[in-house]
Every structure is written in C-alpha cells, then in structure tokens.
Amino acid sequence: MFALWTWADGAVGPAPPVGDVQTVPLVVPTPDLGGLKVSDVDCVLIEPDRLVAVPLDSPGRSVDAAAISCRSASRSSARACSQRLPIRG
C-alpha cells in the first residue's frame, strides 16, 4: 500500500493518530480491465495486534479463490499461503 500511496504523489510524513480517519490518495483499479486511477480513499491506522479482529469486506473473487485454494492445500503449502493472503474462516 505504501508503494501505491507514494506512486499517487503521497509525501512521506508522520503517521496519523491511531483510530483517526484520514483520506489518502491511492492508485486503485478502474472498472475497465487494466485501468488505474488516483482516488481518495478513507483509511484508518490500526494497531497490528487488533488488525485480525477488524471486520473487512471481501477483497474480491481472485483473492477469495486463492484463499480457498490455500485452505485445501497441504499443511506446508497452506503455511506459505497464510503468510501471503488474508485467509478468512
């Protein structure tokens, strides 16, 4: 996310206070395939130990499918997947 933010001309600076909503320009996909645009996105800084309990919407079909694939993989493969993907119950 940092790379997308700096690519959208975000300047490096101090982090906002924990829990405060801040609008940040991020590069996000457009509805047409392969398109990108800079869009203002509301973000909140969350402590890492509380991140796992945050209710998040589905990131999309491709990530959900990869997570399902990871859950059905062998134990060693699933461990590698869990380090890359947010696997939901």
trRosetta pair geometry for C-beta under 8 A, 3 or more apart (Angstrom, degrees):
i j d omega theta_ij theta_ji phi_ij phi_ji
1 4 5.6 -55 -151 38 39 110
1 5 6.2 40 151 -22 70 106
1 26 7.2 -39 -160 -126 84 127
2 5 5.6 -57 -148 36 31 112
2 6 6.3 22 159 -12 67 107
3 6 6.1 -57 -143 41 29 103
3 7 6.0 33 155 -23 64 110
4 7 5.6 -53 -143 36 29 116
4 8 6.5 24 156 -15 62 108
4 26 5.1 35 131 -161 114 87
4 27 4.6 -131 -161 42 90 92
4 28 7.9 74 -179 -63 136 53
5 8 5.9 -63 -154 39 30 106
5 10 4.1 -29 160 25 86 152
5 24 6.0 -29 -125 164 114 121
5 25 7.2 118 -145 83 66 62
5 26 5.7 -40 -86 -101 67 76
6 9 7.7 55 -176 -79 38 8
6 10 5.3 -86 -87 59 39 90
6 12 7.3 9 -101 -58 111 84
7 27 5.3 -33 93 -17 119 137
8 25 4.3 -157 140 125 130 99
8 26 5.7 -154 -9 -129 157 15
8 27 5.0 -166 -61 -43 104 79
8 38 4.5 137 -139 -125 106 108
9 25 6.9 -6 61 88 82 141
9 38 7.7 2 22 -123 98 151
10 24 6.5 19 -106 -168 137 95
10 25 6.0 -174 -67 62 93 90
15 45 5.8 98 173 -107 111 155
16 20 4.9 -117 153 74 117 118
16 22 4.6 -170 -49 -33 163 144
16 45 5.5 177 70 -10 88 128
17 20 4.6 73 68 -8 89 125
17 45 7.3 179 105 52 27 129
18 45 5.2 -101 -113 100 51 104
18 46 7.2 93 -155 -113 90 23
18 47 6.1 22 -142 -48 138 86
19 44 6.4 3 -145 -169 24 109
19 45 7.1 -54 -10 68 31 77
19 46 7.8 82 -74 -95 54 58
20 44 7.0 176 81 -133 31 76
20 45 7.1 14 48 27 74 99
21 42 5.4 -7 -171 -169 110 105
21 43 7.2 145 -154 72 59 34
21 44 5.3 -38 -95 -81 62 91
22 42 7.5 146 75 -152 28 57
22 43 5.7 -32 68 66 79 85
22 44 7.5 139 18 -91 72 42
22 45 7.8 25 16 -20 117 93
23 40 4.7 12 177 -178 114 109
23 41 7.0 151 -153 71 65 28
23 42 5.6 -38 -94 -91 69 59
23 43 7.5 129 -117 16 20 78
24 40 7.2 145 69 -152 25 61
24 41 5.8 -35 65 65 78 82
24 42 8.0 117 17 -123 75 14
24 43 4.9 -8 12 10 122 130
25 38 5.2 13 -178 -179 109 105
25 39 7.1 157 -147 78 64 23
25 40 5.7 -42 -90 -91 64 60
25 41 7.6 115 -126 15 17 79
26 38 7.3 165 84 -148 25 61
26 39 6.4 -30 65 64 73 73
26 40 8.0 107 18 -129 73 17
26 41 4.7 -18 20 13 120 130
27 36 5.3 15 180 178 102 118
27 37 7.2 168 -148 85 62 22
27 38 5.8 -40 -92 -91 62 62
27 39 7.9 105 -128 18 19 76
28 36 7.0 156 78 -152 27 70
28 37 6.4 -30 62 65 75 72
28 38 7.8 105 16 -131 77 19
28 39 4.8 -42 26 31 124 122
28 41 6.9 125 -52 -58 133 127
29 35 6.7 99 -168 80 62 65
29 36 6.2 -51 -105 -99 42 64
30 35 3.4 -42 46 102 121 119
30 36 6.5 -138 -11 -75 92 12
30 37 5.3 75 -66 -7 106 109
31 35 7.5 -4 53 56 41 128
32 35 4.6 59 72 -5 93 131
46 50 5.6 -121 176 84 100 105
46 51 5.3 124 112 -85 125 76
46 54 6.1 -22 -143 -63 168 142
47 50 4.7 69 68 15 92 108
47 51 7.4 -137 93 -34 46 79
48 51 5.5 -33 -152 -6 38 121
49 52 7.8 -42 -179 13 36 101
50 53 5.8 -63 -169 42 61 107
50 54 6.8 78 137 -46 79 93
51 54 5.7 -41 -157 3 41 118
56 59 7.5 10 142 -54 122 81
56 86 7.5 -4 65 140 150 155
58 63 7.7 165 175 75 76 108
58 64 5.7 -2 -162 -65 115 124
58 88 7.8 -93 -105 10 74 158
59 63 4.1 -11 85 57 119 154
59 64 7.1 174 56 -42 78 77
59 86 7.1 114 -21 52 135 119
60 63 5.3 83 61 18 79 101
60 64 6.8 -148 96 -6 35 95
61 64 5.6 -60 -141 42 29 111
61 65 6.0 30 162 -22 67 108
62 65 5.9 -53 -146 35 28 111
62 66 6.5 27 154 -17 62 106
63 66 5.7 -54 -148 37 33 111
63 67 6.3 36 152 -22 65 105
63 85 6.5 168 -164 -144 87 109
63 86 7.6 20 169 48 125 87
64 67 5.7 -55 -150 34 31 112
64 68 6.5 32 153 -18 65 103
64 88 7.8 -34 -121 34 80 118
65 68 5.7 -51 -149 35 33 111
65 69 6.4 36 151 -20 64 106
66 69 5.5 -53 -149 37 33 115
66 70 6.4 37 151 -22 65 103
66 81 7.4 -172 158 -153 89 114
66 85 5.7 -162 114 -99 112 154
67 70 5.5 -51 -149 33 33 113
67 71 6.6 35 152 -22 64 102
67 81 7.6 144 -122 160 45 122
67 85 5.2 -159 -86 144 81 136
67 86 7.2 -38 -94 86 131 50
67 87 4.6 160 -153 -116 104 69
67 88 6.4 37 158 23 158 74
68 71 5.7 -51 -150 31 34 112
68 72 6.6 17 156 -6 65 108
69 72 6.2 -67 -151 44 30 100
69 73 6.4 45 149 -43 65 102
69 81 7.6 -164 97 -124 82 152
70 73 5.5 -44 -149 11 34 120
70 77 7.3 -150 -140 130 64 87
70 78 5.4 112 171 -129 76 66
70 81 3.1 -174 -129 142 123 159
70 82 6.6 150 163 -54 138 63
70 85 6.0 -174 -16 52 157 138
70 87 5.9 -110 86 -92 132 127
71 78 6.6 67 -114 -127 24 118
71 87 6.4 143 -63 -158 95 128
73 77 3.8 -99 154 97 129 122
73 78 4.8 170 74 -60 98 76
73 81 6.3 126 35 -15 145 140
74 77 4.7 83 55 15 81 106
74 78 6.7 -146 90 -11 35 91
75 78 5.7 -54 -142 35 27 113
75 79 6.6 32 156 -24 61 101
76 79 5.8 -48 -152 27 33 113
76 80 7.0 30 151 -14 62 102
77 80 5.7 -56 -156 36 37 110
77 81 6.3 38 148 -20 68 105
78 81 5.4 -52 -146 37 35 115
78 82 6.3 38 155 -25 67 103
79 82 5.9 -51 -147 30 30 111
79 83 7.1 31 153 -21 59 102
80 83 6.0 -56 -161 28 34 111
80 84 7.2 15 149 -6 64 109
81 84 5.9 -74 -158 43 38 102
81 85 5.7 -25 171 27 80 114
81 87 7.1 72 125 -59 104 126
82 85 6.8 -74 -116 58 27 76
82 87 5.6 -57 -112 2 80 130
